[in-house]
Amino acid sequence: MTFSWGTVRQWHWMSSAVCLVGMLLFAVTGITLNHAAEIPVEPEVVSHEGTVPEQLLRDWQPSAGETPQLPAAVLDWLAAEYGIHIPGGHAGEWDSGEFYLAMPRPGGDAWLALIPETGELIYESTDRGWIAYLNDLHKGRDSGAVWKWFLDIFAIACIVFCLTGFWLLWRQSSRRVSTWPVTALGVLIPLVIALVFIH
């Protein structure tokens, strides 16, 4: 593809189309993150205490130093008994005869503690709501590898959008005398705020 004025315009509108929804969400969550302390949140906490049947744990003997996973039979029992759905592949920690599984996620977290010898189980899940969910997606917190890749691709698309936009400004600056003063203002405002008001 020949690099030309038309090519830059095409890259600009294509990158803007790719970034449109993402930039709106990131702008909105930027506001909610900036005012997180002022937005009331009532976390929803769900707790369960119980005893896992002995036969489900009979052949499960984790050893110190390994990162064990719950047996499939226990996962099925948790789903049927308490509606606790734990995706396979979640590894926990083993310490002093207790299995502990942390399950952080965007907008909340959960944890499970199990003593195989007695079958004693404690589970707690906290949901902080949709705003917290979207805020955590903004930060990439506990959102997984696929979301991390999406953020990287989205950031690249934003860079293309900004650079091609700058190129378009430069090409049209001779016909619009306010182009560079306004562009300079966009640089100076955050710079002055950072130097003067941020300590």
Rosetta constraint file for C-alpha pairs under 8 A:
AtomPair CA 1 CA 7 HARMONIC 7.98 0.50
AtomPair CA 2 CA 7 HARMONIC 7.34 0.50
AtomPair CA 3 CA 7 HARMONIC 5.82 0.50
AtomPair CA 3 CA 8 HARMONIC 7.41 0.50
AtomPair CA 4 CA 8 HARMONIC 6.39 0.50
AtomPair CA 5 CA 9 HARMONIC 6.39 0.50
AtomPair CA 6 CA 10 HARMONIC 6.13 0.50
AtomPair CA 7 CA 11 HARMONIC 6.19 0.50
AtomPair CA 8 CA 12 HARMONIC 6.10 0.50
AtomPair CA 8 CA 164 HARMONIC 5.91 0.50
AtomPair CA 8 CA 167 HARMONIC 7.65 0.50
AtomPair CA 8 CA 168 HARMONIC 7.76 0.50
AtomPair CA 9 CA 13 HARMONIC 6.33 0.50
AtomPair CA 9 CA 164 HARMONIC 7.20 0.50
AtomPair CA 9 CA 168 HARMONIC 7.46 0.50
AtomPair CA 10 CA 14 HARMONIC 6.07 0.50
AtomPair CA 11 CA 15 HARMONIC 5.94 0.50
AtomPair CA 11 CA 160 HARMONIC 7.37 0.50
AtomPair CA 11 CA 161 HARMONIC 7.42 0.50
AtomPair CA 11 CA 164 HARMONIC 6.99 0.50
AtomPair CA 12 CA 16 HARMONIC 6.09 0.50
AtomPair CA 12 CA 160 HARMONIC 7.08 0.50
AtomPair CA 12 CA 161 HARMONIC 5.24 0.50
AtomPair CA 12 CA 164 HARMONIC 5.42 0.50
AtomPair CA 12 CA 165 HARMONIC 6.48 0.50
AtomPair CA 13 CA 17 HARMONIC 6.12 0.50
AtomPair CA 13 CA 161 HARMONIC 7.76 0.50
AtomPair CA 14 CA 18 HARMONIC 6.33 0.50
AtomPair CA 15 CA 19 HARMONIC 6.04 0.50
AtomPair CA 15 CA 157 HARMONIC 5.37 0.50
AtomPair CA 15 CA 158 HARMONIC 6.86 0.50
AtomPair CA 15 CA 160 HARMONIC 6.46 0.50
AtomPair CA 15 CA 161 HARMONIC 5.26 0.50
AtomPair CA 16 CA 20 HARMONIC 5.72 0.50
AtomPair CA 16 CA 157 HARMONIC 7.84 0.50
AtomPair CA 16 CA 158 HARMONIC 7.66 0.50
AtomPair CA 16 CA 161 HARMONIC 5.97 0.50
AtomPair CA 18 CA 22 HARMONIC 7.87 0.50
AtomPair CA 18 CA 154 HARMONIC 7.75 0.50
AtomPair CA 18 CA 157 HARMONIC 7.03 0.50
AtomPair CA 19 CA 23 HARMONIC 5.63 0.50
AtomPair CA 19 CA 154 HARMONIC 6.57 0.50
AtomPair CA 19 CA 157 HARMONIC 6.55 0.50
AtomPair CA 19 CA 158 HARMONIC 6.42 0.50
AtomPair CA 20 CA 24 HARMONIC 6.35 0.50
AtomPair CA 21 CA 25 HARMONIC 6.21 0.50
AtomPair CA 22 CA 26 HARMONIC 6.04 0.50
AtomPair CA 22 CA 154 HARMONIC 7.50 0.50
AtomPair CA 23 CA 27 HARMONIC 5.92 0.50
AtomPair CA 24 CA 28 HARMONIC 6.17 0.50
AtomPair CA 25 CA 29 HARMONIC 6.02 0.50
AtomPair CA 26 CA 30 HARMONIC 5.78 0.50
AtomPair CA 26 CA 138 HARMONIC 6.18 0.50
AtomPair CA 27 CA 31 HARMONIC 6.57 0.50
AtomPair CA 28 CA 32 HARMONIC 6.48 0.50
AtomPair CA 29 CA 33 HARMONIC 5.82 0.50
AtomPair CA 29 CA 131 HARMONIC 7.88 0.50
AtomPair CA 29 CA 134 HARMONIC 6.60 0.50
AtomPair CA 29 CA 135 HARMONIC 5.59 0.50
AtomPair CA 29 CA 138 HARMONIC 6.64 0.50
AtomPair CA 30 CA 34 HARMONIC 6.08 0.50
AtomPair CA 30 CA 135 HARMONIC 7.84 0.50
AtomPair CA 30 CA 138 HARMONIC 7.81 0.50
AtomPair CA 31 CA 35 HARMONIC 6.30 0.50
AtomPair CA 32 CA 36 HARMONIC 5.61 0.50
AtomPair CA 32 CA 39 HARMONIC 7.73 0.50
AtomPair CA 32 CA 131 HARMONIC 7.44 0.50
AtomPair CA 32 CA 135 HARMONIC 7.24 0.50
AtomPair CA 33 CA 135 HARMONIC 6.28 0.50
AtomPair CA 35 CA 39 HARMONIC 6.57 0.50
AtomPair CA 41 CA 128 HARMONIC 6.72 0.50
AtomPair CA 41 CA 129 HARMONIC 7.52 0.50
AtomPair CA 42 CA 128 HARMONIC 6.75 0.50
AtomPair CA 43 CA 126 HARMONIC 6.34 0.50
AtomPair CA 43 CA 127 HARMONIC 5.52 0.50
AtomPair CA 43 CA 128 HARMONIC 4.45 0.50
AtomPair CA 43 CA 129 HARMONIC 7.00 0.50
AtomPair CA 44 CA 126 HARMONIC 5.62 0.50
AtomPair CA 44 CA 127 HARMONIC 5.05 0.50
AtomPair CA 44 CA 128 HARMONIC 6.40 0.50
AtomPair CA 44 CA 129 HARMONIC 7.98 0.50
AtomPair CA 45 CA 124 HARMONIC 6.98 0.50
AtomPair CA 45 CA 125 HARMONIC 5.61 0.50
AtomPair CA 45 CA 126 HARMONIC 4.48 0.50
AtomPair CA 45 CA 127 HARMONIC 6.44 0.50
AtomPair CA 46 CA 124 HARMONIC 5.62 0.50
AtomPair CA 46 CA 125 HARMONIC 5.13 0.50
AtomPair CA 46 CA 126 HARMONIC 6.51 0.50
AtomPair CA 47 CA 122 HARMONIC 7.53 0.50
AtomPair CA 47 CA 123 HARMONIC 5.58 0.50
AtomPair CA 47 CA 124 HARMONIC 4.36 0.50
AtomPair CA 47 CA 125 HARMONIC 6.44 0.50
AtomPair CA 48 CA 82 HARMONIC 7.57 0.50
AtomPair CA 48 CA 121 HARMONIC 7.90 0.50
AtomPair CA 48 CA 122 HARMONIC 5.86 0.50
AtomPair CA 48 CA 123 HARMONIC 5.08 0.50
AtomPair CA 48 CA 124 HARMONIC 6.46 0.50
AtomPair CA 49 CA 120 HARMONIC 7.68 0.50
AtomPair CA 49 CA 121 HARMONIC 5.57 0.50
AtomPair CA 49 CA 122 HARMONIC 4.60 0.50
AtomPair CA 49 CA 123 HARMONIC 6.40 0.50
AtomPair CA 50 CA 120 HARMONIC 6.08 0.50
AtomPair CA 50 CA 121 HARMONIC 5.17 0.50
AtomPair CA 50 CA 122 HARMONIC 6.72 0.50
AtomPair CA 51 CA 118 HARMONIC 7.65 0.50
AtomPair CA 51 CA 119 HARMONIC 4.94 0.50
AtomPair CA 51 CA 120 HARMONIC 4.65 0.50
AtomPair CA 51 CA 121 HARMONIC 5.56 0.50
AtomPair CA 52 CA 56 HARMONIC 7.17 0.50
AtomPair CA 52 CA 57 HARMONIC 7.67 0.50
AtomPair CA 52 CA 74 HARMONIC 7.60 0.50
AtomPair CA 52 CA 119 HARMONIC 4.68 0.50
AtomPair CA 52 CA 120 HARMONIC 6.52 0.50
AtomPair CA 52 CA 121 HARMONIC 6.75 0.50
AtomPair CA 53 CA 57 HARMONIC 7.19 0.50
AtomPair CA 53 CA 119 HARMONIC 6.61 0.50
AtomPair CA 54 CA 58 HARMONIC 6.08 0.50
AtomPair CA 54 CA 118 HARMONIC 7.74 0.50
AtomPair CA 54 CA 119 HARMONIC 6.49 0.50
AtomPair CA 56 CA 71 HARMONIC 7.97 0.50
AtomPair CA 56 CA 73 HARMONIC 6.25 0.50
AtomPair CA 56 CA 74 HARMONIC 6.16 0.50
AtomPair CA 57 CA 71 HARMONIC 7.97 0.50
AtomPair CA 57 CA 74 HARMONIC 7.69 0.50
AtomPair CA 57 CA 116 HARMONIC 6.27 0.50
AtomPair CA 57 CA 119 HARMONIC 7.53 0.50
AtomPair CA 60 CA 71 HARMONIC 7.35 0.50
AtomPair CA 60 CA 116 HARMONIC 7.81 0.50
AtomPair CA 61 CA 116 HARMONIC 7.90 0.50
AtomPair CA 62 CA 66 HARMONIC 7.21 0.50
AtomPair CA 62 CA 68 HARMONIC 6.18 0.50
AtomPair CA 62 CA 94 HARMONIC 7.08 0.50
AtomPair CA 63 CA 94 HARMONIC 7.18 0.50
AtomPair CA 64 CA 94 HARMONIC 6.08 0.50
AtomPair CA 64 CA 95 HARMONIC 6.54 0.50
AtomPair CA 64 CA 96 HARMONIC 7.97 0.50
AtomPair CA 65 CA 94 HARMONIC 7.19 0.50
AtomPair CA 66 CA 93 HARMONIC 7.47 0.50
AtomPair CA 66 CA 94 HARMONIC 7.07 0.50
AtomPair CA 67 CA 91 HARMONIC 5.62 0.50
AtomPair CA 67 CA 92 HARMONIC 5.53 0.50
AtomPair CA 67 CA 93 HARMONIC 5.44 0.50
AtomPair CA 67 CA 94 HARMONIC 6.80 0.50
AtomPair CA 68 CA 91 HARMONIC 5.45 0.50
AtomPair CA 68 CA 92 HARMONIC 5.62 0.50
AtomPair CA 68 CA 93 HARMONIC 6.62 0.50
AtomPair CA 68 CA 94 HARMONIC 7.10 0.50
AtomPair CA 69 CA 89 HARMONIC 6.84 0.50
AtomPair CA 69 CA 90 HARMONIC 6.26 0.50
AtomPair CA 69 CA 91 HARMONIC 4.69 0.50
AtomPair CA 69 CA 92 HARMONIC 6.09 0.50
AtomPair CA 70 CA 74 HARMONIC 6.41 0.50
AtomPair CA 70 CA 75 HARMONIC 6.68 0.50
AtomPair CA 70 CA 91 HARMONIC 7.67 0.50
AtomPair CA 71 CA 75 HARMONIC 6.49 0.50
AtomPair CA 72 CA 76 HARMONIC 6.21 0.50
AtomPair CA 72 CA 88 HARMONIC 7.92 0.50
AtomPair CA 73 CA 77 HARMONIC 6.19 0.50
AtomPair CA 74 CA 78 HARMONIC 6.11 0.50
AtomPair CA 75 CA 79 HARMONIC 6.30 0.50
AtomPair CA 75 CA 85 HARMONIC 7.30 0.50
AtomPair CA 75 CA 86 HARMONIC 6.64 0.50
AtomPair CA 76 CA 80 HARMONIC 6.19 0.50
AtomPair CA 77 CA 81 HARMONIC 5.77 0.50
AtomPair CA 78 CA 82 HARMONIC 5.55 0.50
AtomPair CA 78 CA 83 HARMONIC 6.42 0.50
AtomPair CA 78 CA 84 HARMONIC 5.36 0.50
AtomPair CA 78 CA 85 HARMONIC 7.07 0.50
AtomPair CA 79 CA 83 HARMONIC 4.33 0.50
AtomPair CA 79 CA 84 HARMONIC 4.63 0.50
AtomPair CA 79 CA 85 HARMONIC 5.26 0.50
AtomPair CA 79 CA 86 HARMONIC 7.93 0.50
AtomPair CA 80 CA 84 HARMONIC 7.78 0.50
AtomPair CA 86 CA 90 HARMONIC 7.52 0.50
AtomPair CA 90 CA 101 HARMONIC 7.78 0.50
AtomPair CA 91 CA 101 HARMONIC 6.92 0.50
AtomPair CA 92 CA 99 HARMONIC 6.71 0.50
AtomPair CA 92 CA 100 HARMONIC 5.53 0.50
AtomPair CA 92 CA 101 HARMONIC 4.33 0.50
AtomPair CA 92 CA 102 HARMONIC 6.87 0.50
AtomPair CA 93 CA 99 HARMONIC 5.73 0.50
AtomPair CA 93 CA 100 HARMONIC 5.16 0.50
AtomPair CA 93 CA 101 HARMONIC 6.35 0.50
AtomPair CA 94 CA 98 HARMONIC 5.77 0.50
AtomPair CA 94 CA 99 HARMONIC 4.75 0.50
AtomPair CA 94 CA 100 HARMONIC 6.46 0.50
AtomPair CA 95 CA 99 HARMONIC 6.67 0.50
AtomPair CA 97 CA 115 HARMONIC 6.36 0.50
AtomPair CA 97 CA 116 HARMONIC 7.35 0.50
AtomPair CA 97 CA 117 HARMONIC 7.66 0.50
AtomPair CA 98 CA 113 HARMONIC 6.95 0.50
AtomPair CA 98 CA 114 HARMONIC 5.82 0.50
AtomPair CA 98 CA 115 HARMONIC 4.73 0.50
AtomPair CA 98 CA 116 HARMONIC 7.04 0.50
AtomPair CA 99 CA 113 HARMONIC 5.68 0.50
AtomPair CA 99 CA 114 HARMONIC 5.07 0.50
AtomPair CA 99 CA 115 HARMONIC 6.19 0.50
AtomPair CA 99 CA 116 HARMONIC 7.57 0.50
AtomPair CA 100 CA 111 HARMONIC 7.34 0.50
AtomPair CA 100 CA 112 HARMONIC 5.77 0.50
AtomPair CA 100 CA 113 HARMONIC 4.54 0.50
AtomPair CA 100 CA 114 HARMONIC 6.50 0.50
AtomPair CA 101 CA 111 HARMONIC 5.54 0.50
AtomPair CA 101 CA 112 HARMONIC 5.11 0.50
AtomPair CA 101 CA 113 HARMONIC 6.43 0.50
AtomPair CA 102 CA 109 HARMONIC 7.83 0.50
AtomPair CA 102 CA 110 HARMONIC 6.23 0.50
AtomPair CA 102 CA 111 HARMONIC 4.49 0.50
AtomPair CA 102 CA 112 HARMONIC 6.62 0.50
AtomPair CA 103 CA 109 HARMONIC 5.76 0.50
AtomPair CA 103 CA 110 HARMONIC 4.93 0.50
AtomPair CA 103 CA 111 HARMONIC 5.60 0.50
AtomPair CA 104 CA 108 HARMONIC 6.49 0.50
AtomPair CA 104 CA 109 HARMONIC 4.06 0.50
AtomPair CA 104 CA 110 HARMONIC 5.94 0.50
AtomPair CA 104 CA 111 HARMONIC 7.90 0.50
AtomPair CA 104 CA 142 HARMONIC 6.11 0.50
AtomPair CA 105 CA 109 HARMONIC 5.27 0.50
AtomPair CA 105 CA 110 HARMONIC 7.93 0.50
AtomPair CA 105 CA 141 HARMONIC 7.43 0.50
AtomPair CA 105 CA 142 HARMONIC 5.00 0.50
AtomPair CA 105 CA 143 HARMONIC 6.34 0.50
AtomPair CA 106 CA 132 HARMONIC 7.26 0.50
AtomPair CA 106 CA 133 HARMONIC 4.90 0.50
AtomPair CA 106 CA 134 HARMONIC 7.53 0.50
AtomPair CA 106 CA 136 HARMONIC 5.11 0.50
AtomPair CA 106 CA 137 HARMONIC 6.40 0.50
AtomPair CA 106 CA 141 HARMONIC 6.19 0.50
AtomPair CA 106 CA 142 HARMONIC 5.78 0.50
AtomPair CA 106 CA 143 HARMONIC 6.02 0.50
AtomPair CA 107 CA 127 HARMONIC 6.15 0.50
AtomPair CA 107 CA 128 HARMONIC 5.33 0.50
AtomPair CA 107 CA 129 HARMONIC 6.12 0.50
AtomPair CA 107 CA 130 HARMONIC 6.83 0.50
AtomPair CA 107 CA 131 HARMONIC 7.55 0.50
AtomPair CA 107 CA 132 HARMONIC 4.55 0.50
AtomPair CA 107 CA 133 HARMONIC 3.61 0.50
AtomPair CA 107 CA 134 HARMONIC 7.24 0.50
AtomPair CA 107 CA 135 HARMONIC 7.59 0.50
AtomPair CA 107 CA 136 HARMONIC 6.17 0.50
AtomPair CA 108 CA 125 HARMONIC 7.57 0.50
AtomPair CA 108 CA 126 HARMONIC 5.26 0.50
AtomPair CA 108 CA 127 HARMONIC 4.53 0.50
AtomPair CA 108 CA 128 HARMONIC 5.45 0.50
AtomPair CA 108 CA 129 HARMONIC 7.80 0.50
AtomPair CA 108 CA 132 HARMONIC 7.68 0.50
AtomPair CA 108 CA 133 HARMONIC 7.34 0.50
AtomPair CA 109 CA 125 HARMONIC 5.93 0.50
AtomPair CA 109 CA 126 HARMONIC 5.40 0.50
AtomPair CA 109 CA 127 HARMONIC 6.86 0.50
AtomPair CA 110 CA 123 HARMONIC 7.47 0.50
AtomPair CA 110 CA 124 HARMONIC 5.53 0.50
AtomPair CA 110 CA 125 HARMONIC 4.09 0.50
AtomPair CA 110 CA 126 HARMONIC 6.06 0.50
AtomPair CA 111 CA 123 HARMONIC 5.87 0.50
AtomPair CA 111 CA 124 HARMONIC 5.61 0.50
AtomPair CA 111 CA 125 HARMONIC 6.60 0.50
AtomPair CA 112 CA 121 HARMONIC 7.32 0.50
AtomPair CA 112 CA 122 HARMONIC 5.75 0.50
AtomPair CA 112 CA 123 HARMONIC 4.43 0.50
AtomPair CA 112 CA 124 HARMONIC 6.60 0.50
AtomPair CA 113 CA 121 HARMONIC 5.81 0.50
AtomPair CA 113 CA 122 HARMONIC 5.24 0.50
AtomPair CA 113 CA 123 HARMONIC 6.48 0.50
AtomPair CA 114 CA 119 HARMONIC 6.56 0.50
AtomPair CA 114 CA 120 HARMONIC 5.70 0.50
AtomPair CA 114 CA 121 HARMONIC 4.61 0.50
AtomPair CA 114 CA 122 HARMONIC 6.59 0.50
AtomPair CA 115 CA 119 HARMONIC 5.43 0.50
AtomPair CA 115 CA 120 HARMONIC 5.35 0.50
AtomPair CA 115 CA 121 HARMONIC 6.76 0.50
AtomPair CA 116 CA 120 HARMONIC 7.18 0.50
AtomPair CA 128 CA 132 HARMONIC 5.80 0.50
AtomPair CA 128 CA 133 HARMONIC 7.36 0.50
AtomPair CA 129 CA 133 HARMONIC 6.25 0.50
AtomPair CA 130 CA 134 HARMONIC 6.14 0.50
AtomPair CA 131 CA 135 HARMONIC 6.05 0.50
AtomPair CA 132 CA 136 HARMONIC 6.08 0.50
AtomPair CA 133 CA 137 HARMONIC 6.37 0.50
AtomPair CA 134 CA 138 HARMONIC 6.22 0.50
AtomPair CA 135 CA 139 HARMONIC 6.49 0.50
AtomPair CA 136 CA 140 HARMONIC 5.84 0.50
AtomPair CA 136 CA 141 HARMONIC 5.05 0.50
AtomPair CA 136 CA 142 HARMONIC 7.62 0.50
AtomPair CA 136 CA 143 HARMONIC 7.78 0.50
AtomPair CA 137 CA 141 HARMONIC 6.26 0.50
AtomPair CA 137 CA 143 HARMONIC 6.63 0.50
AtomPair CA 140 CA 147 HARMONIC 7.18 0.50
AtomPair CA 140 CA 148 HARMONIC 6.49 0.50
AtomPair CA 140 CA 151 HARMONIC 7.79 0.50
AtomPair CA 143 CA 147 HARMONIC 6.00 0.50
AtomPair CA 143 CA 148 HARMONIC 7.30 0.50
AtomPair CA 144 CA 148 HARMONIC 6.41 0.50
AtomPair CA 145 CA 149 HARMONIC 6.29 0.50
AtomPair CA 146 CA 150 HARMONIC 6.27 0.50
AtomPair CA 147 CA 151 HARMONIC 6.19 0.50
AtomPair CA 148 CA 152 HARMONIC 6.42 0.50
AtomPair CA 149 CA 153 HARMONIC 6.24 0.50
AtomPair CA 150 CA 154 HARMONIC 5.93 0.50
AtomPair CA 151 CA 155 HARMONIC 6.01 0.50
AtomPair CA 152 CA 156 HARMONIC 6.32 0.50
AtomPair CA 153 CA 157 HARMONIC 6.25 0.50
AtomPair CA 154 CA 158 HARMONIC 6.23 0.50
AtomPair CA 155 CA 159 HARMONIC 6.26 0.50
AtomPair CA 156 CA 160 HARMONIC 6.30 0.50
AtomPair CA 157 CA 161 HARMONIC 6.12 0.50
AtomPair CA 158 CA 162 HARMONIC 6.15 0.50
AtomPair CA 159 CA 163 HARMONIC 6.08 0.50
AtomPair CA 160 CA 164 HARMONIC 5.95 0.50
AtomPair CA 161 CA 165 HARMONIC 5.97 0.50
AtomPair CA 162 CA 166 HARMONIC 6.14 0.50
AtomPair CA 163 CA 167 HARMONIC 6.26 0.50
AtomPair CA 164 CA 168 HARMONIC 6.21 0.50
AtomPair CA 165 CA 169 HARMONIC 6.21 0.50
AtomPair CA 166 CA 170 HARMONIC 6.18 0.50
AtomPair CA 167 CA 171 HARMONIC 6.25 0.50
AtomPair CA 168 CA 172 HARMONIC 6.28 0.50
AtomPair CA 169 CA 173 HARMONIC 5.71 0.50
AtomPair CA 169 CA 179 HARMONIC 6.83 0.50
AtomPair CA 170 CA 174 HARMONIC 7.93 0.50
AtomPair CA 172 CA 176 HARMONIC 6.51 0.50
AtomPair CA 173 CA 177 HARMONIC 6.26 0.50
AtomPair CA 173 CA 178 HARMONIC 7.83 0.50
AtomPair CA 173 CA 179 HARMONIC 5.58 0.50
AtomPair CA 173 CA 180 HARMONIC 7.30 0.50
AtomPair CA 178 CA 182 HARMONIC 6.04 0.50
AtomPair CA 179 CA 183 HARMONIC 6.14 0.50
AtomPair CA 180 CA 184 HARMONIC 5.88 0.50
AtomPair CA 181 CA 185 HARMONIC 6.14 0.50
AtomPair CA 182 CA 186 HARMONIC 6.38 0.50
AtomPair CA 183 CA 187 HARMONIC 6.69 0.50
AtomPair CA 184 CA 188 HARMONIC 6.11 0.50
AtomPair CA 185 CA 189 HARMONIC 5.92 0.50
AtomPair CA 186 CA 190 HARMONIC 7.27 0.50
AtomPair CA 187 CA 191 HARMONIC 6.41 0.50
AtomPair CA 188 CA 192 HARMONIC 5.87 0.50
AtomPair CA 189 CA 193 HARMONIC 6.24 0.50
AtomPair CA 190 CA 194 HARMONIC 6.01 0.50
AtomPair CA 191 CA 195 HARMONIC 6.19 0.50
AtomPair CA 192 CA 196 HARMONIC 5.82 0.50
AtomPair CA 192 CA 197 HARMONIC 7.83 0.50
AtomPair CA 193 CA 197 HARMONIC 5.22 0.50
AtomPair CA 193 CA 198 HARMONIC 6.73 0.50
AtomPair CA 194 CA 198 HARMONIC 5.08 0.50
AtomPair CA 195 CA 199 HARMONIC 7.97 0.50
